[in-house]
Amino acid sequence: MSKQKSKEKRSLLVPLIIFRILNSLLTRSFFQADEFWQSLEPAHYKAFGYGELTWEWREGLRSYAFPLLFEIAYHVVELMTRLSAWIVEGNVELFTMFVKWVFPNSALAWEMVFEMQKFPVELNEFIDYYGTIFAPKILMSLFAAIGEYYLIKFIRKIYLLTLTDKEDKRSLDTTSVVQISAVLTLTNFFNCFLITRPFINSFEMILTTIALYFWDWTGGDMISSSDFTYSLSLAFFTSLQRPTNAFLWIILGSFLSLSLLSKRAYCKLAYLFSKLIITFVGTFTANMAIDYYFYGEIVFPVFKFVQFNFTTSLSKFYGQAPWHFHLIQSLPIILGYNIPFFIHGFFSRTTTKRFSPFFTDPFFQFRIVIIISVLIYSLISHKEFRFIYSLQPFFILFSTVSLLRLRGSSLSRLKWIIWGVPCLSMIASFLLCTLHETGVVEVIHFLHDIPDIQSLGFVMPCHSTPWQSHLHRDNIPDLWYITCEPPLHLMNDPEANSKLAAYMDESDYLYDDIPKFIYQHFPPVFRKNLRTPEKAYRHEWPEFLVIFEQLDTEYMKGFLQDSGYIEFKRFFNTLQHWDPRRSGDVIVYYKPTFY
């Protein structure tokens, strides 16, 4: 049996890993700043000792558990770099000795020696940089594949659990369950676009999926098992990273408690609560130790996160969306072509087994989780697609069950649609990953390769590009970008809501009046002797200036004319962007320091 399970695991997990590695390697674009600034940047800062931390990390609002994984990956890259350099240096020394003994008078041989002596340094730089870029991608690919592996197992587990003993052999054939669920997750547009990116939401969804697989779906018969302990640990750990994930587990935990109460299994209920407390304390302690490692002091990010997002109105600083945002935007984007199947599965008689009492039916619990979670997220002012990504396992489950029920129907005659639409979904996602908003990433790779940069400035909306996680160099004396700090001074202000509407950060001031901002915060661009005496400028004109095409068209192109700046490089970024400030190409201007 163990050999069969091992063979099954290899036949399913290995293709998932290969697919997601290809997915991550094809992903060259920028989606949102958090995929770099809230994961890779703090990890890079801790691993290499330089970089930039956003206000969330300076204020202790984020747990370091997720970035820690990337820090470990960075240290592995460092080890590989040193090991490869040591091996190559040893071979170069051996070759040098060989030339000294066999060809001591050969000019060609000694020229080869001199060239080979440069190779260890070049190889060291190559592995160090590209390892830093690709190690997080490979790591997220592995996590994504493992998450999808357990997603498929979770769907099969629920399918078997909800069948009656009278079901025929065809219904008990789980091959179709595995095949359909695998196709649905691998070709899902949002999965292909997001799951391998270093977002905490991707990590949250993956851990949630694994925890769901190990959860006790028997109504309390498995609460003493190690699997259930593992599920609880993952649930608590995930909630400490993303406190909103607790909504899901509170609902499922309530159903489990109700099930035990209905059976009058009071001893089991007491055991459950004791297990909850012990597991929570252990998980919380481990997470606190990780955060202490990063911050150097005992902090509780989960409490600060809740305070900022739920007890104050400051989360509105990052934008507000109407109450129906998740219904008419998030759900269609995350579901993709699964929408008709999900709706069919959600509203149809999904299970064939009658559960008593009714609330022990897993599908009933899933429906309640989706409804309440979407409702709660809809009440939060700041909304993004990825905030409800943790519900993806339930979406794919209902879609899978729907397709299983539609087998043999008229739908089966439309095979070209059944296979064509998923392929188009996957292709569209990969095109978006490889084309849209690639310039903001490519420009950082380009700047990494330019030697001896003295100053580099980004005059664009804050966090529009990755930072040291992709630039990866600590030898630029003057490196800066336009900031967008939130009004933390309003945290405990009773009038914060009204004052927030009038607050403007540095990026807002820049685009509100570009000439005024340039005049107030930069010295004259043409001659240094035109400076206002004793006036302190926030920024100096850098050797390399990076801007979006929109700012170039609106102001910079005319302003920089005859200033000594030349357009040095241009990168395609977008054809269209929801934020007009980020539209068009990314442009690099260059001005020699001696000018």
N, C-alpha and C positions, 0 to 999 in steps of 0.2 A: 504493500500500500504506500509506504514512504517513497519507494522508487517511482511509483506511478505519479505521486504528487510532485516529486522533484522533476520528473520529465514534463509534466503538465506546466509547472512553473517556468521551466526553461522555454518551452514552446510558446508561452504567452508573454512572459516578461522580456525576453531578449528582443523580440520584434518591437515591443513598445519602447524599449531603451534606444534601439537603433533609429526608430522613427522620430522620437523626441530629440535626439542628438542632432539629426538632420534639421529638424524644426528650429532648434536654437541656433545652429550655425547659419541658417538662412535669415534669421532675424537680425537685421542690421539697423533697424529704425529706432526712433524715440517715440514713446507713447506719452508718458507723464513723468514729471521730475522724480516722483517717489521711487521709481524703479532703480534709480541711481543714488539719489540723495538720502534715502531712508534705509538703504541696505548696503550697497557697495562702498559708498563714501565713508561711513563710520567704520566699516571693516578695514578699509584701506588705511584710514587714519590710525587705527589701533595696530595694524600689522606693520606698517612702514614708518609710523611716527610723524607723518605730515599729511596735510589735506585740509579740508574745511568741514566743519560741523554746522548743520542748520540749528535754528533756535530750539527745536524740539529736543535735540541731544544736549544742548547746553543747559536746558531747563529740566532735563531728566524726565521727559514725557514719553520716551520710547524704551521698550525693553531691548536688550542687546542680544537676546537668544538667536534671532534670525540672522543678523549680521555676523554673529560668531561663526556660523557655518562657512561664510565666505572668508573670514579671517583665517580659519583653518586651511581652507583651499589655498590662500595666498602663501601661507607658511610651507605648504607642500610644494608649491612652485619654487619658493626660495631654496628648499632642500634639493629639488631637482636641478635647479640652476647651479648650485654649488657642486653637486655630484657630477653633472655633465662637464663642468669646467675642470674639475679635478681629473676626470678620465681623459679629456682632450689634452690637458697640459702634460699629463704623463706620457701620452702617445707622441706629443711634439718633442719632449725630451728624449724619448727613445729614438725618434727619427734623427734628431740632432746628433746624438751619439753615433748612430749608424753612418751618417754623412761624414763625421769627423774621422771615423776609422776607415771607411771604404772609399769615400770620394773627397778627401781633404782639399784637393786642388780644383774641384769642379765648381765653376761659377754658377752654373745652372742649379746644381744641388743646393748651394748656399742661398741662392735666390728663393728656392722652394722653402728652405728653412725659415727665411725671414717672413715669407708670406704666411706660412703655417703658424708662426708665433703670434700673428694678429688674430688668428682664428678663435682662440679661447675667449678673447674679449668680445669679439663679434657674436659668437655663439651665446655667451653669457647674457649679453644685452637682448638678443633675439628671444631666448627662452624666458627671460625675466619679464619682458614686456608682453609678448603674446601669451605667455602663461597667465599673466595677470588679467588679460582680456578674456581668455577662453575658459579658464578654470571655473569661474562662476556659471558660465553657460553650461558646461558639462555637468556641474553639480545640480543645477536646476533641472536639467534633462533627466537625470537619475531620479530626482524627487518626483518629477512629473510622471515618469513611467511607473514608478512604484505606486503613486497615488491612483493611476488609472488601472493598474493591476488589481488593486484592492477594490476599486469601483466595480470592475467586472465581477469580482468574487462576491461583493456585497449584493449586486443585483441578482446574481444566481442564487445566493443564500436566501434572499427574500422571496424569490420566485418559488423555490422548493418549499419554503416554510408556509407559504400561503396556499399551496395545493392541497386538495383533499386526498384521502387514501384511495378514493374511487376514480381518480384521474387515470386516463389511459396512458400507455407507454409513450405515445407521441408527445404528450404534455410533459412527461418526465425527462424527455430528451433535452439536456441543457446545452447541447452544442449550439443550437439556434440562439439561446440566450447569450452565450459568450460572443458569438459572431455579431449579433445585432448590436449589443452594448459596446463592443469594441469599435465597430464602424461609427456608431453615433458619437463616441467620445473622441476618436481620432480625427474625424472630419468636421467636428464642431468648429465653427468659425472662431468663436471667442476663445476656445481652448487653444487652437493653433496660434492665435494672436497673443495670448496672455500667459499661458501656463508655464512656459519656459523662461519668462522674464522674471527678474529678481524682485518681484512684488511680494510684500507681506500677505497680500490677498491670495496669491497663488499658493503660498506656503500654508495659509489658513485653510484653503479649500482641500489641499492634499491631506493635511493632518485630520481634518474633519471626516474625509472619506474613509481613512484608515480606522478612525475611532468608530465610525458607523458600522463598519464590518465586524468589529469585535464587541459591539454593544449587545446587551442581552435583549433579544427580541422574543423571548419565550414568556415574558411577563413575570420574571423573577426567579426562574429555575436555575439560572446560570450566574447569579450575582456573586457566588463564592468562587467562581473560576478565575484563573489568571488572565484569561482573555478579557473579561469584564474589567479587571483591575487595570489592564493595559489601556482599555478604552477610556476609562475614567481619567487616567493620567494624561492621555493625549487631549481629552476634552478640557481639563483644567489648564494644561500647558498652552493650548491654542487660545483659550479665553484670556490668559495673561498676556498674550501677544496682541490679540485683538479683542478687547472687552465685549464688543458687540456680539461676538461668537457665543457668549454665554446665553443669549436669548434662546438659541437652538437647543442647548442642553438643558436649560431650565424646563422647557416644554417637554422634552423626552423624559427627563427625570421625573416630572410630575405624573406623566402617564404610567411610568414604572411603579411609582409609589401608589398610585390609585389601583393598579393591578394587584399589588400585595395587600392593600386594604380590602379590596373586594373578596380576596381569598381568605381574609382574616389571618394572614400570615404575619402576625405582629412581631414575632421573633426575627423573621427575615427582614422585616422593615427596619427594626432596630439595628440589625447587622448591616443593612444597606447604609444607614446614616452614619454608623461608626466607620464604615469603609470610606464613605465620602470624606469624612473629616480627616482620616489618616492619609488618604491619597492627596487631598488638597494641601495639607501641611507639608507633605514630602515634596510635591510639585512646586509649591510656592517657595519653599526653602531653596530648592535647586535653582529656580529662576532668579531668586534674590542673590544667590551666589554668583550667577552669571552677570547680573547687573552690577554687583559690587566689583567684579573684575574689570568692567569697563569704566565705571564712574569713580572708582576709588573710595566710595562711601556707600552706606546703606541707603538706597532709594527705593521708592515704590511707584514705578511709572504708571501702573494701572490706575492708581488713584488720581494722579495728575492728569492722565488722559481723560478720565471720566469728568474731572473738574472742568477741564478746558472745553470739552465737547458737549457736556450735558448740563452743567450748572452755570455756565456763562453763555453769552451770545457771541463769543469771539470766533466760534467756528464759522460764522457767517462771513467772516473776512475772506474765506476761500471760495465764496460763491454760494448762492441759494438757487434752489430749483423748486418748481411747483410740486404739489403733493402727489400728482399723478406721474412724476418723472419715471419711477421704477416700473410702473404699469405699462406705459406707452413707449418707453425708450430702453430701459435696462433689460427687461424681460425679452423683448424681441431681439436685442443685440446678443444677449447671452444664449438664448435658445437657438437662434438662427433658423435653419430649415426644419428644426424639430418642432416648431410652433404647432402645426396641426396635430402631430402625434402626441405632443404633451397635453394639449387641450382634450383630445380624445381619451387619453389615458387617465387624465385627472378627473373627468366628469363621468366616465363610464364605470360599470361595475367591475372594478379592477381585479378583485380577488374572487376565487372560487370557493374558498374555505370560509365558513361562518365562525366568527370569533365571538366568544361570550366571556365577559361583557364586550360590547362593540368597540370600546376604546382600546382594547388590546390588539386590534387589527393594525399591523404596521402601516398599511396604506392610509388608514384614517389618521394616524399620527403624522404621517408625512404631509398630508393635506393641511392639517392644522399648523404644522411647522411653517409651511410655505405661506399660508394666509397671514398668520400672526407676524412672521418675520418681515414680510413685505409691508405690512401695515405699520410696524414699528419703524422700519427704515424710512417709510414715507413721511413719518412725523418729524424726522430729523431734517433741519433746514438744508444742510450741506449734503448733496447727493452726488454719487458717481456710479457708473456702471458696475465697477468692480466691488462695490460695497456688498452686493448680494451674491457675489460669486460663490460663497460658501454653500449656497443652495443648489449648485450645479449637480451634485450627486442625485438629488431628488428629481431634478428636471430630466436627467438622462434615464433614470429608473422608470418614470411614468412613460417616457417616449418609447423605451424598450418594450414595456408591457403592451403598449398600444400596437406596436408592430407585430408582436407575437400573436395578438388576437386577430390582426388583419391578415395573417397568413391564410392563403387559400381563398381569400376574397377577390373581388374584382381588382383590388389594388395590385395583386401579384402579377396581373397582366401588363402592368406599367413598369416593367423592370428597368427600362431605360431611364425613367424618372427616379426610381429607387436608387439606382447607382450613379446616375448623372448628376443629380443635385448635390449629393455629398462631395463628389469630386470637384464640382464648381465652387462649393463652399470652401474647401481646403485650398484650392488654387487662389481664390480671391484673397484669403487670409495671408497666404505666403507672398502674394504680390504686394499687399499692403505692408508686410514686414520687411520687404526688400527695397521698396521704392519710396513710400511716403515718410517724410521726416527723417531721411537718412543723412542729410547734409550736416545737421547739428552733431552727429556722431563722427562722421568722416573728418570734419574740420579739426576735431580734437586729436585724431590719429595723425593728421597732417602736421599739426603743431608739435606733436611729440617728436617728430623726425627732424625738425629744424634745430640745428645746433646753436648754442650761445644766444638764446633769446634773453634780452635784458629787461624787457617790459612787455606785458600782454594784458589787454583789457577787452572786456565784453560789454558793449553798449547795446543791450537787448533786454527783454523782460527776464527777470531773475530766474536762474535755474533752467535756462533754455537748453543747456547742453550738459553732458556728464562733466565731471571735474577730474580730480586726481585718479579716480578709478580707471580712467582712460587716458588722461594726460601722462600720469605716472612719471613725474620728474620734479625734483625739489631744488632745481638750480636756476629758477627764474626769480630774480630779485623782486620784481614788481609784478604781481599777478592779482587781478581784481575783476569784479563783475558788479553790475548794478543790483542792489539788494531789494528785498521786499519783506522786511521784518513786520510781524503783526503787532498790534498795539497791546503788548503785554501789560502795560501800565494801567490798562482798563480792566484787568482781571477781576478785581474786587470792587470796581466802581458801580454803584447802583444805577448810574445813568449810562452804562456802557453801550447799551443798544442804540441810543440816540447819537452818542459820540462816535460810534463805529461808522456810521453813514458818512461822516465828514472826514474820517481819517484817510490819509494818503501816504503810501510808502514811497520809496525812492523811484521805483518803476513807474508809479502813477504820476509823480511829478515830471518825470522824463517825457512821457507821452502826452501829458496834459498841455505842455508848452515846451516844445523841443528847443527853440532858440534861447528861451529864458533859462532852461536847465543848463544848457551848454555854457552860457555866459556866466552863470552863478557858480558852477561847480568845476569848470575847466579853465586853465590859463589860456591866453591867446594862442591860437594854433600856428600862427605865422612866424612871429619873432618873440623870443623870450623877453626882450627889453620892453615889450608892451604890457608886461604884468603890472597890475595895480600894486603899489608898494605896500608891503606888510599884510597883504591879503592872503589868507590860507585857502588853498583850493582842495576840494575833496579828492579830485583825481588829476593825475598828470597825463598828458597825451602819450600813449604807449608806442613802442616800436611797432607792435602788431596790434591792429584794431579790428575786432570782429563784430559785424552787425548783420541784421537782416536786410533783405532787398527793400522792404517797405520803408525802413528808416533812410536807406540810401536814396531812394526815389524822392521821398518827401523833403529831405533836408541835407543829408550828409554829402551827397554827390556834388552839389553846388558849393557847400560850405568848405569842403576840403580841396577844392580846385586851387591850384597854385600854392598849396600848403606844404608840399614836399611828400605828401602821401600818394602812393600809387596803388591801384587795385592789383593785389598780388596773386590772389587765387579766389575762385568762385566755385561753390558746391551747390548742386541741385538739392533742394530740400522739399518743397511742396508745390503742387499746382494750385491747391486751394487749402485754406486753413480756417478753422472756426474762430481763431484769434487773428484778426487782420494784422496785428503787430508782428506776427511770426510768419507772414506770407512771403512767398518768393524764395530766392536763393539765399545762401549764407555767403557773405563776402568778407574776405580778409584784406585789409589795407595794411601796407607796409611803409614805414618811414625810417630811414637810417638814423641811428642815434646821433650821428655827427651833424645831421642836417640843421 
